[in-house]
């Protein structure tokens, strides 16, 4: 049952507890509000100010699962706080575990401070959950995909456009890497897992995947240096640092270039170009 009073109070308390710098926003000199403003939270949650304000004022419809998930991420809730939010709204919390898309507050806080660096948070299946603005400029908005296409590995074998971002010389290695990683996940997660479901789809759709899958190769790890080909600024050689959240099986990937290199200069150009190279 929806607890309107409890939900409104919880939202207000969490909003007031967050500071602008906690979510990557500038504080400004004229701020008088304790914590974040309602319009700031609404923007973080990807909803209208009116909708969010009605929740805090004990009005409006019962929030859907999708809305609650957006609120939980926008307010940087912990997994326990997220579950509490769902229960206050009269909904069953999403299951916990490795298939969970809820990003931990700690990982979000790090990402929020990387406005000038390409970065993304991905699941173990290569599904992008969050990107920095420079991350979108580098690879396009990879959070827009739905269904199996959310997985970078699935797109690699089913969508030729997915390969255009990487240097052709890297393609054979990436083919092996995606197949190897998926095979390891199927072994760890089991036959009823999402990894197993993706594998079945790929075996049915891709002859190339069937070929490399039959090789039964294990342990092909991502390289520390990635060779990108951006549609506007061309080749980029970027180092990839990874910060792992083992509790949720999420990884924060940060892309940097060697200072003084041609790729470093191109990254500076990328910050100006933004995401206009992508549809």
JOJO-V154005 format. One record per residue. OMEGA is omega in whole degrees, 0 to 359 (999 if undefined). Layout:
BEGIN
omega=OMEGA
omega=OMEGA
END
This chain:
BEGIN
omega=180
omega=175
omega=186
omega=181
omega=179
omega=179
omega=181
omega=181
omega=180
omega=180
omega=179
omega=182
omega=180
omega=178
omega=181
omega=181
omega=181
omega=174
omega=182
omega=182
omega=178
omega=185
omega=176
omega=179
omega=176
omega=181
omega=183
omega=185
omega=186
omega=182
omega=177
omega=182
omega=171
omega=181
omega=182
omega=173
omega=180
omega=181
omega=177
omega=178
omega=179
omega=179
omega=179
omega=182
omega=179
omega=177
omega=182
omega=177
omega=181
omega=182
omega=181
omega=181
omega=179
omega=178
omega=180
omega=181
omega=176
omega=179
omega=176
omega=182
omega=174
omega=182
omega=177
omega=176
omega=182
omega=179
omega=181
omega=177
omega=178
omega=179
omega=181
omega=179
omega=181
omega=179
omega=179
omega=181
omega=171
omega=181
omega=177
omega=178
omega=177
omega=180
omega=178
omega=178
omega=180
omega=182
omega=176
omega=180
omega=178
omega=180
omega=175
omega=178
omega=175
omega=178
omega=176
omega=175
omega=188
omega=178
omega=184
omega=180
omega=182
omega=182
omega=181
omega=179
omega=181
omega=179
omega=178
omega=180
omega=177
omega=181
omega=182
omega=181
omega=184
omega=181
omega=184
omega=184
omega=173
omega=181
omega=178
omega=174
omega=184
omega=174
omega=179
omega=177
omega=179
omega=177
omega=182
omega=180
omega=180
omega=175
omega=169
omega=177
omega=178
omega=175
omega=177
omega=180
omega=181
omega=189
omega=189
omega=181
omega=181
omega=173
omega=187
omega=184
omega=179
omega=178
omega=181
omega=182
omega=174
omega=182
omega=179
omega=178
omega=178
omega=179
omega=182
omega=184
omega=186
omega=183
omega=181
omega=181
omega=181
omega=185
omega=184
omega=183
omega=186
omega=179
omega=182
omega=180
omega=181
omega=188
omega=180
omega=179
omega=182
omega=176
omega=178
omega=183
omega=181
omega=180
omega=180
omega=181
omega=179
omega=179
omega=178
omega=180
omega=178
omega=180
omega=183
omega=187
omega=175
omega=186
omega=180
omega=186
omega=175
omega=177
omega=179
omega=178
omega=178
omega=179
omega=178
omega=178
omega=181
omega=177
omega=180
omega=189
omega=191
omega=176
omega=179
omega=179
omega=179
omega=181
omega=182
omega=177
omega=180
omega=176
omega=177
omega=182
omega=182
omega=172
omega=176
omega=187
omega=175
omega=178
omega=180
omega=179
omega=182
omega=180
omega=179
omega=171
omega=182
omega=184
omega=180
omega=186
omega=173
omega=186
omega=178
omega=174
omega=188
omega=172
omega=180
omega=174
omega=185
omega=174
omega=189
omega=170
omega=187
omega=182
omega=181
omega=182
omega=176
omega=180
omega=171
omega=181
omega=183
omega=184
omega=180
omega=177
omega=178
omega=180
omega=180
omega=180
omega=177
omega=179
omega=178
omega=178
omega=180
omega=176
omega=176
omega=176
omega=182
omega=180
omega=178
omega=181
omega=182
omega=185
omega=186
omega=179
omega=184
omega=179
omega=999
END
